Amino acid sequence: MNHALRFWNLTAWKNVLDRADHTGTQPASSISNLAATVKAYRLDEFAAPSAAVSLNGQRVTNGADPVAATDLATRQYVDNARAGIAGVKDPVRAVATVNVNLASLPASVGGVTLAGGDAFLAVAQTTGTQNGIYTFSAAGGAATRRSDADAAGEVQDGTMVAVAEGTDAGAQYIQTAVASGAPGAWTQTWTKFSTGGQTYSADGLGIELSSTTFSLELADASLSKSASGLTVGLVGVAKGGTGATTAPAARAALGAVGRYAANLGAITGGAPLSITHGLGTVDIVEPGLKEISTGELVGGRFVVVDANTVSLTLAASYPADTFRVTVVG
């Protein structure tokens, strides 16, 4: 009895269900509500990963558009950006370069008679916030902003649209104002930055056109052209030039004479003094010799040495700057 009593007392004292007294592995299936409890936690309640996370080839669905530069992008966001939702828009048929009544449309916009559903661009509205891309309803009807240009983010600084017909056919317009909310809440500024469909032709009066390149036509060798520009070369006498590159050659071409005058240096009696005139001709008129102090013309013995030089011999010696010589040829 005593032994049995002692065993009963021991089991009464120990709680066999106490978790702290268990050892070994507890099967998950034996823990009530474990799966439901864990699955109820949101992903944002778990600690952030510190290593790469594999999705095992699965998709993440129902995401929001990115906001920060490091946010992941949804396919819709990428497709919209690639399609040019806020970049290059689908063309409009015409552009209104003057104010139009958007509540009661004219039949013709930008030189084009529009039909219902046609798109047009308004760039010159008196109320600037009305500028933008619209859909035409009917003459006398109201315009509505086109579906790709009526919500915030769909028209940005840099959004472009081409014009198909009318007075600005072939032109492209770019929106240059900073966007601030949905179209209609801020003034869109559309600027024509290029034109298309223009044909060019040379005038045949010194301008030639080869493919898409214009160039100058040169009448003769008196003109030359280079990357630096147009240069005038040798111009003949018949065109008002001399056809020469030196003064002697120019005088010869023009049939004109040259003139040389200078004070003489010291001269020794009986010894020839060489005088270089540089006129480039032996056909000179007899040189003249003048005494500087008196202005008196005096004689001397001149000899033509070559086309640019004569010599002078006097009977007496004189210091420098006594005489002035003139040579014409």
C-alpha positions in Angstrom: 0.0 0.0 0.0 2.7 2.3 0.8 4.5 1.7 -2.5 1.3 2.2 -4.4 0.6 5.4 -2.6 4.0 6.8 -3.3 3.5 6.2 -7.1 0.1 7.8 -7.0 1.5 10.9 -5.3 4.3 11.2 -7.9 2.0 11.1 -10.9 -0.3 13.6 -9.3 2.6 16.0 -8.8 3.9 15.8 -12.4 1.6 17.2 -15.3 2.3 14.9 -18.2 0.9 17.6 -20.7 3.3 20.3 -19.6 5.3 21.3 -22.8 8.3 22.2 -20.8 8.7 18.6 -19.7 8.7 17.3 -23.3 11.8 16.3 -25.3 12.4 15.2 -28.9 10.5 16.3 -32.1 6.9 17.5 -32.0 5.1 16.6 -35.3 3.5 19.7 -36.9 0.3 17.6 -37.4 0.0 17.2 -33.7 -0.1 21.0 -33.1 -3.6 22.2 -33.5 -4.3 25.2 -35.9 -0.5 25.5 -36.8 -1.0 25.8 -40.6 -4.0 28.2 -40.3 -2.1 30.4 -37.8 1.0 30.7 -40.0 -0.9 31.2 -43.2 -2.8 34.0 -41.6 0.3 36.2 -41.3 0.8 38.8 -44.0 4.1 38.9 -45.9 4.8 42.4 -44.8 4.7 41.1 -41.1 7.7 38.8 -41.7 11.3 40.0 -41.4 12.8 41.4 -44.6 14.9 38.9 -46.5 18.7 39.3 -46.4 19.4 37.2 -49.5 17.9 36.6 -53.0 14.4 35.3 -53.0 13.4 32.7 -55.6 9.8 32.5 -56.8 10.5 29.1 -58.4 9.3 30.3 -61.8 6.0 31.7 -60.5 4.4 35.0 -61.2 3.6 37.8 -58.7 0.1 39.0 -59.6 -2.2 42.0 -58.9 0.6 44.5 -58.3 0.4 48.2 -58.2 2.2 50.6 -60.5 5.7 51.6 -59.2 6.3 54.8 -57.4 10.0 54.8 -56.3 12.9 54.2 -58.6 13.6 50.9 -57.0 10.0 49.6 -57.1 9.2 46.6 -59.3 7.1 47.4 -62.4 4.0 45.6 -63.5 3.6 44.4 -67.1 0.8 47.0 -67.5 3.1 49.8 -66.5 5.8 48.6 -68.8 3.5 48.1 -71.8 2.0 51.6 -71.3 5.4 53.2 -71.1 6.5 51.3 -74.2 3.4 52.2 -76.1 4.0 55.8 -75.4 1.1 56.6 -73.1 3.0 59.6 -71.9 5.6 59.7 -74.7 4.8 59.4 -78.4 1.0 59.6 -79.0 -1.0 58.2 -81.8 -1.2 60.8 -84.6 -4.0 63.4 -84.8 -5.7 64.1 -88.0 -5.4 67.9 -87.7 -4.2 70.7 -85.4 -6.1 73.8 -84.4 -3.6 76.6 -84.5 -6.3 79.2 -83.6 -8.8 79.2 -80.8 -11.8 76.9 -81.4 -15.1 76.6 -79.5 -14.7 73.2 -77.9 -18.3 73.2 -76.7 -19.6 73.8 -80.2 -17.1 72.6 -82.7 -16.7 74.0 -86.3 -16.9 71.5 -89.1 -13.3 72.2 -90.2 -10.3 72.2 -87.9 -6.8 73.1 -89.3 -8.0 72.9 -92.9 -9.6 69.5 -92.5 -13.3 68.6 -92.4 -13.4 66.2 -89.5 -15.7 63.2 -88.9 -16.9 61.8 -85.7 -14.2 60.0 -83.8 -11.3 61.9 -85.5 -8.6 63.2 -83.2 -7.3 66.8 -83.3 -4.8 68.8 -81.3 -5.7 72.2 -79.9 -2.6 74.4 -79.3 -3.9 78.0 -79.3 -6.9 78.1 -77.0 -7.6 81.5 -75.4 -7.9 79.6 -72.1 -4.6 77.8 -72.0 -5.8 74.9 -69.8 -8.1 73.8 -72.8 -5.0 72.9 -74.9 -4.6 69.2 -75.6 -5.6 66.2 -77.7 -9.3 65.9 -78.4 -11.8 63.6 -80.1 -14.2 65.3 -82.6 -17.9 64.5 -82.2 -19.7 66.5 -84.8 -20.1 70.0 -86.2 -21.8 71.9 -83.4 -21.0 69.2 -80.9 -18.6 69.2 -78.0 -15.1 67.9 -78.1 -13.8 65.4 -75.5 -10.3 64.8 -74.5 -8.9 61.6 -76.2 -8.8 58.6 -73.8 -5.0 58.5 -73.9 -4.7 62.2 -73.0 -7.3 62.8 -70.3 -5.8 61.5 -67.1 -2.9 62.5 -64.9 0.5 61.1 -66.2 -0.8 60.7 -69.8 0.6 64.0 -71.1 4.1 65.0 -69.9 6.9 67.4 -70.7 8.2 65.8 -73.9 5.0 64.1 -75.1 4.9 64.2 -78.9 2.2 63.8 -81.5 2.3 63.9 -85.3 -0.2 65.6 -87.5 -1.6 63.6 -90.5 -3.5 66.2 -92.6 -4.3 69.9 -93.0 -2.2 73.0 -92.9 0.4 71.3 -90.6 0.4 67.9 -92.3 3.6 66.1 -91.6 4.5 68.2 -88.6 5.2 67.0 -85.1 4.2 68.8 -81.9 5.9 68.4 -78.6 4.4 69.4 -75.2 7.0 71.4 -73.2 5.2 72.5 -70.0 5.7 70.6 -66.7 2.6 68.5 -66.1 0.7 69.1 -62.9 -2.3 66.7 -62.5 -4.8 65.7 -65.2 -5.1 67.6 -68.5 -7.3 70.6 -68.0 -5.8 71.4 -64.6 -2.7 73.0 -66.2 -1.7 74.8 -69.4 -0.3 72.5 -72.0 2.3 74.2 -74.3 2.6 72.5 -77.7 5.4 73.6 -80.0 5.9 72.5 -83.6 9.5 71.4 -83.7 9.8 69.9 -87.2 7.9 69.8 -90.5 7.6 67.1 -93.0 6.6 66.7 -96.6 8.6 69.7 -97.7 10.2 69.7 -101.2 13.3 71.7 -102.0 14.8 72.6 -105.3 17.9 74.5 -106.5 17.3 77.9 -108.1 19.8 77.3 -110.9 21.5 80.6 -110.0 24.6 79.4 -108.3 22.9 76.8 -106.1 22.9 73.1 -106.9 21.1 70.3 -105.2 22.3 66.7 -105.2 20.0 64.3 -103.4 19.6 66.1 -100.0 22.8 68.2 -100.2 23.0 71.8 -101.4 26.2 73.3 -102.7 27.5 76.3 -104.5 28.2 76.3 -108.3 31.5 77.9 -109.3 31.5 79.8 -112.5 35.3 79.5 -113.2 38.7 79.1 -111.5 38.5 82.6 -109.9 36.4 81.0 -107.2 37.1 78.0 -105.0 35.2 76.4 -102.1 36.2 74.3 -99.1 35.0 73.4 -95.6 36.1 76.9 -94.6 33.8 78.6 -97.1 34.0 80.4 -100.4 37.4 81.9 -101.5 38.1 84.3 -104.3 41.2 83.2 -106.4 42.7 84.9 -109.4 40.3 87.3 -111.0 41.0 88.3 -114.6 41.3 91.9 -115.8 38.0 91.4 -117.7 36.2 90.9 -114.3 37.9 93.8 -112.5 41.0 91.8 -111.3 44.6 91.6 -112.3 44.9 87.9 -112.9 48.2 88.0 -111.0 49.6 87.3 -107.5 52.4 89.9 -107.5 52.5 93.7 -107.9 54.8 93.6 -111.0 52.7 90.9 -112.6 49.5 92.9 -111.8 50.9 96.1 -113.3 52.0 94.2 -116.4 48.6 92.7 -116.8 47.0 96.1 -116.4 49.5 97.9 -118.5 50.3 100.1 -115.6 53.6 101.5 -114.4 55.1 101.3 -111.0 57.0 103.9 -109.0 59.8 103.7 -106.5 61.2 106.6 -104.5 63.7 106.7 -101.6 66.5 108.8 -100.0 69.9 107.7 -101.2 72.6 106.5 -98.8 76.2 107.9 -98.9 77.7 107.8 -102.4 81.4 107.8 -103.4 82.4 109.8 -106.4 83.1 107.6 -109.5 81.8 104.4 -107.8 78.4 102.9 -108.8 75.7 102.9 -106.1 73.2 100.0 -106.4 69.5 101.0 -106.1 67.0 98.1 -105.7 63.5 99.4 -106.8 61.7 96.0 -107.1 59.5 97.1 -110.0 60.1 93.8 -111.8 60.8 95.3 -115.2 63.8 96.6 -117.2 61.5 98.9 -119.1 61.9 101.8 -116.8 61.8 105.6 -117.5 65.2 107.3 -116.8 65.3 107.7 -113.1 65.2 111.2 -111.5 67.6 112.5 -108.9 66.7 115.5 -106.7 68.8 117.3 -104.1 66.8 117.2 -100.9 67.9 120.5 -99.4 67.3 122.6 -102.5 64.7 120.6 -104.5 67.0 121.0 -107.5 66.9 118.2 -110.1 70.5 116.9 -110.8 71.9 114.6 -113.4 73.8 111.3 -112.9 74.8 108.2 -114.7 72.1 105.5 -114.3 72.5 101.9 -115.6 69.7 99.3 -115.7 71.3 96.3 -113.9 68.3 93.9 -114.0 64.5 94.0 -113.7 64.7 95.1 -110.0 68.0 97.1 -109.9 69.6 100.2 -111.3 73.0 101.7 -110.4 73.9 105.4 -110.1 77.4 107.0 -110.5 78.2 110.6 -109.6 81.5 112.5 -110.1 81.7 113.6 -106.5 81.1 112.0 -103.1 78.1 112.9 -101.0 76.8 111.9 -97.5 73.6 110.0 -97.0 70.2 111.7 -97.4 71.7 114.3 -99.8 69.6 113.1 -102.7 66.3 111.4 -103.3 65.9 109.1 -106.3 62.7 108.2 -108.2 62.3 105.2 -110.6 59.3 104.7 -112.8 58.8 101.5 -114.8 
